Amino acid sequence: MTRLKFHELVERLAQRYEGRPGALALATAAWLVCGYAVLFSGLAAALCGGLALIVVGLWLAHQSAVWLVAGGTVVILLGLGLYGPLIWSPRRSRKELPLSAEDAPALHTVVEDIRRAVGCRRFHRILLCAEANAAVVTEPRFGLLGGSRSELLLGLPLMEVLSVDEFRSVLAHEFVHHSRAHGRFSVWVYRVRNSWERVYAELESGSLHRPLGWVRWFLRWYWPRMHARAFLLCREHEYQADRFAGEHVSPAVAATSLFRIETIDRYLDLTFWPVLQRESEKNAAPPRDLMSRLLTWMAAPPAAEHGAWCSAATYARLTDGSNTHPAWADRTAALGEDPARFERYGFPRHPSPSAARALLEHDWSRLSQRVSEIWAETVAEAWAAQHRRLSGLRRRLQQIAPLVESRPRDVTLRWEQACLVKELDGPEAVSPLLEALCNQDPPHRGATFELGQITLSHGNPRGAELLGEIVHRQRDAYYESACLALCSFFCLSGRFDDMREMEARLDGRDAWADWIREGHRHLARGVPVLPHGLAPDELEPLIEALARHAELAAAWLARVGSRYPGSPPLFVLCVRTVRRLFGLLGSAAEQRFARQLVGQIEVPWRLLIVARHGADRRLARRVCAVPESQIHPRHSDRPDE
């Protein structure tokens, strides 16, 4: 299912269940039950068949009946073996720091008070980690069959950027997701949906063993439809959790905490983590003072362009279909607060005291150092591998530096140099090299893409212009990545129509790939073929390219109506060669000619080339039947004129 189709389905379901969260939960549960029934029907058949063989063998009580018992046992074991990955979920070994009541009594008191107020069940453990996040992590014990254990994961960086009241609102929000406030039924749906999502991702990635490959066809149809309902339910739960957090503290504090988390998380991803990762070139072991570095970084005033963009992106971000969490502005409005009131605050300041200092008290220094050490131990292997890789890249950069100076016009060497500098020294160092490649004639496509991404990550509209040039040339290899980057930028900058256009372009390209992969039969049957609607100056390059082929007798051009509103147009060019032979041999030659034209014709729009005779003759007939579709020979070239 394409993005636009999924969005349309979500919008239809939102209208159907507007103001009826209970009905939405029941519909989602019904889809889950049906999914269980279909997916586990094979296991049920294996268990019933195996038990039947065992019962019959025991009932006969004959010497030869032992084979029936053995056969039934084998059938049961085979069924359990095939479905094992869907039933058994191995427990993940976490390396976060467990917190006991003796370690942080004030924090445990706050957690227990909010847990009782919300009606959330007890957690198996409270873990302290180095992420800017807080979450109740539910690990399934028996895969899709249910059963779980809950752990409260608290990020020490998150506690450092929030005040105590803001941190309480975050805890209240997370606890509601796993409490009776949503209703036990809805909480069950919420948890099981996460298990289905995990299984679907593992099946698509191929991480589950091959015997389970037969369920992919079912999940590819089932998962988007069930996910759309669960998606709406999860989004409704987010609003409910926000409302409860606002009641527990205040709506203004809840909105402020959401703004702080989103803005500072984006700022760290843009500035702190890339710089830290590049340190792996010099040091083979990760630093063991992560929290000290993080606090120093956050205490310093942010760069004007970085801080302004991170704040502006939080204000303007749109609620899209790829994230169950609504945009900050929508969540703030749902709390009864005016989002415009927060705009004058700018980049959030560091609270004093922070929740970490207030709740961890005298244990703060020890726990902070321990979290840093555990983080270093966790990433040590990946850090060492990155050290070896960057060291090799630095040697390569030193090797090609003299060659670049002696051969300044060698674009391949300059592009390799730019790629190495970006990896080793960061976007600021590589920008001049990319600018030089973009200013040449013609501009380097890879450099244009990289420079567009770098400028776009800082909120610079010039990046949209650079990537827009790549999107305009749809045959380019960077097309899809440029569309994704622009789609994310338009979402962060609040440009809804532009975001939908990029999604439509991606879906149009996906539909084209589907058409080519599946053949043109459904194109010929179910999709309208329309006049091309191109101006003479737009047609001229194509006509000139066709005129260079003496074996071409005639050509027709038409536009295919898309099933996806807003997707880029697809044109179909039908060609007919001079018929020297008749029969299958002539049709085969005509189809070979059509395939050869694919690599010889360059046009700024998507073009599908088919032969007048052969496998695509049904589509070709429809193209030829469109009025004014014949473009070769032109009217002025025909003998009778």
Beta strands, then each sheet from edge to edge (+ up, - down):
strand 1: 97-98
strand 2: 125-129
strand 3: 134-140
strand 4: 148-155
strand 5: 529-531
strand 6: 552-560
strand 7: 570-577
strand 8: 606-611
strand 9: 630-632
sheet 1: 1+ 2- 4- 3+
sheet 2: 5+ 6- 7+ 8+
sheet 3: 5+ 6- 9+
end
